[in-house]
Amino acid sequence: MADTDNTGPLRIGILSTANIGRHFIAGVKPSDKVKVVAVASRDLASAQAFADRHAIPRALGSYDALLADPEVEAIYNPLPNSMHAEWTIRALEAGKHVLCEKPIAVTAADARAMFAAAHSAGRCLVEAFPYRAQPQTHAVAELVHSGEIGLPKIIQAAFGFPVANPSNIRLDPGLGGGALLDAGTYPVSLIRLLAGVKPIRVSAMATWTESGVDATLIANIEFPGGLLAQAACSFGTGVYRRATIACEGGVVMTEYLNHLTAAAPGVVDISRGGWDATNETRRFEPLDGFRAEADSFADLVRGDPAGWTGIGEAESIEVMEMLEAIIASAAAHGAPVEL
Ligand SMILES: NC(=O)c1ccc[n+]([C@@H]2O[C@H](COP(=O)([O-])OP(=O)(O)OC[C@H]3O[C@@H](n4cnc5c(N)ncnc54)[C@H](OP(=O)(O)O)[C@@H]3O)[C@@H](O)[C@H]2O)c1
């Protein structure tokens, strides 16, 4: 029988046995705001093995079966990027709330259609970016937006890591692969957050894999008011994640991490002033980004709009517009694309 208690922990079903789902489950396990109650796979045996391994009460042999499960209130969607739009819309139409993995879609038109479906269904849809649930990120955004160290003039943000397995979904153009749509979503969304407005134009250059996706990409992004930004991403480097925000009256540096641990703490370095700058280092408590993001999603679904501290609808769509424009410019060898 369906559990109709909508005041207890938010009952989440996971769409697929994706690798990231394992980390999500481990992260949210201590939460009393969410509970993973079901997992679905294209293959029932895979779903069952995954459910057994992670102590999930129910395993289902199709994605449709998960959407039809009355006990599931909300869907976590970590399908390959090209499948985000279709299955998120289907989940919303089935009456579920959706926490959809980044990138929200592979085109801005799809992103708009997804949020339109959420409005029609009266359900919540948000994009999963664990770093956006971190107090560290909020502190950096507040500092930059407050104007305390002047207007930002240059923002450089990067994320790179190695992708070696040729069967990885990240290398498949048909599944929405590519460094930009994967790693690049982080620096591009951080830049959009800190800029506070939509850019005017972008230009980008990339190297490409034999499979036809971007392997390494650098984008120049021009904002109104004189802010210039640069986003870099790669599937061919050591693990590298940094952002430098150079403002009129100082500089902020952060790794804008998804998850803060004792071994990898959240550190923000702030220098105030010019040649005689004073330096401050702010440290943030360990916090699993999946837990923070899922708790925030549960607050939103349970009726507290301010409970959601992550990226909102308008910004998710604008980031998707930026990603689309950047990849179009890279494909055109750096020709500027207006936004
Ligand atoms: N926020 C983060 O920190 C973070 C980190 C990593 C990844 N992600 C995002 O999470 C999503 C999944 O990434 P991942 O690395 O976990 O992917 P993955 O391990 O390759 O899992 C994708 C899952 O999709 C299902 N699937 C359905 N059709 C498929 C197809 N044609 N080919 C391959 N798989 C198919 C499979 O599940 P079944 O076989 O069970 O149906 C598969 O396990 C991506 O959107 C990625 O951007 C987010």
PDBQT file of the ligand as one rigid body, heavy atoms in Angstrom, charges set to zero:
ROOT
HETATM    1  N1  LIG A 401      26.631  15.981  -9.485  1.00  0.00    +0.000 N 
HETATM    2  C1  LIG A 401      27.704  15.220  -9.545  1.00  0.00    +0.000 C 
HETATM    3  O1  LIG A 401      28.579  15.292  -8.690  1.00  0.00    +0.000 OA
HETATM    4  C2  LIG A 401      27.842  14.238 -10.660  1.00  0.00    +0.000 A 
HETATM    5  C3  LIG A 401      28.929  13.394 -10.695  1.00  0.00    +0.000 A 
HETATM    6  C4  LIG A 401      28.992  12.439 -11.714  1.00  0.00    +0.000 A 
HETATM    7  C5  LIG A 401      27.985  12.369 -12.663  1.00  0.00    +0.000 A 
HETATM    8  N2  LIG A 401      26.952  13.237 -12.619  1.00  0.00    +0.000 N 
HETATM    9  C6  LIG A 401      25.882  13.167 -13.634  1.00  0.00    +0.000 C 
HETATM   10  O2  LIG A 401      25.163  11.959 -13.412  1.00  0.00    +0.000 OA
HETATM   11  C7  LIG A 401      24.755  11.381 -14.654  1.00  0.00    +0.000 C 
HETATM   12  C8  LIG A 401      25.248   9.944 -14.722  1.00  0.00    +0.000 C 
HETATM   13  O3  LIG A 401      26.645   9.886 -14.649  1.00  0.00    +0.000 OA
HETATM   14  P1  LIG A 401      27.378   8.515 -14.229  1.00  0.00    +0.000 P 
HETATM   15  O4  LIG A 401      28.827   8.707 -14.391  1.00  0.00    +0.000 OA
HETATM   16  O5  LIG A 401      26.884   8.049 -12.913  1.00  0.00    +0.000 OA
HETATM   17  O6  LIG A 401      26.840   7.545 -15.409  1.00  0.00    +0.000 OA
HETATM   18  P2  LIG A 401      26.825   5.953 -15.547  1.00  0.00    +0.000 P 
HETATM   19  O7  LIG A 401      27.504   5.314 -14.386  1.00  0.00    +0.000 OA
HETATM   20  O8  LIG A 401      27.316   5.613 -16.905  1.00  0.00    +0.000 OA
HETATM   21  O9  LIG A 401      25.277   5.597 -15.401  1.00  0.00    +0.000 OA
HETATM   22  C9  LIG A 401      24.302   5.968 -16.323  1.00  0.00    +0.000 C 
HETATM   23  C10 LIG A 401      23.138   4.988 -16.157  1.00  0.00    +0.000 C 
HETATM   24  O10 LIG A 401      22.158   5.301 -17.123  1.00  0.00    +0.000 OA
HETATM   25  C11 LIG A 401      21.474   4.135 -17.498  1.00  0.00    +0.000 C 
HETATM   26  N3  LIG A 401      21.368   4.133 -18.974  1.00  0.00    +0.000 N 
HETATM   27  C12 LIG A 401      20.213   4.206 -19.682  1.00  0.00    +0.000 A 
HETATM   28  N4  LIG A 401      20.446   4.185 -20.992  1.00  0.00    +0.000 NA
HETATM   29  C13 LIG A 401      21.780   4.096 -21.155  1.00  0.00    +0.000 A 
HETATM   30  C14 LIG A 401      22.629   4.037 -22.280  1.00  0.00    +0.000 A 
HETATM   31  N5  LIG A 401      22.148   4.047 -23.545  1.00  0.00    +0.000 N 
HETATM   32  N6  LIG A 401      23.957   3.924 -22.082  1.00  0.00    +0.000 NA
HETATM   33  C15 LIG A 401      24.473   3.935 -20.836  1.00  0.00    +0.000 A 
HETATM   34  N7  LIG A 401      23.710   3.986 -19.706  1.00  0.00    +0.000 NA
HETATM   35  C16 LIG A 401      22.368   4.072 -19.868  1.00  0.00    +0.000 A 
HETATM   36  C17 LIG A 401      22.241   2.937 -16.970  1.00  0.00    +0.000 C 
HETATM   37  O11 LIG A 401      21.485   2.390 -15.893  1.00  0.00    +0.000 OA
HETATM   38  P3  LIG A 401      20.649   1.014 -15.974  1.00  0.00    +0.000 P 
HETATM   39  O12 LIG A 401      21.505   0.067 -16.742  1.00  0.00    +0.000 OA
HETATM   40  O13 LIG A 401      20.485   0.668 -14.563  1.00  0.00    +0.000 OA
HETATM   41  O14 LIG A 401      19.363   1.303 -16.662  1.00  0.00    +0.000 OA
HETATM   42  C18 LIG A 401      23.525   3.530 -16.418  1.00  0.00    +0.000 C 
HETATM   43  O15 LIG A 401      23.943   2.894 -15.246  1.00  0.00    +0.000 OA
HETATM   44  C19 LIG A 401      25.280  12.318 -15.745  1.00  0.00    +0.000 C 
HETATM   45  O16 LIG A 401      24.259  13.217 -16.122  1.00  0.00    +0.000 OA
HETATM   46  C20 LIG A 401      26.400  13.101 -15.058  1.00  0.00    +0.000 C 
HETATM   47  O17 LIG A 401      26.559  14.405 -15.589  1.00  0.00    +0.000 OA
HETATM   48  C21 LIG A 401      26.859  14.163 -11.626  1.00  0.00    +0.000 A 
ENDROOT
TORSDOF 0
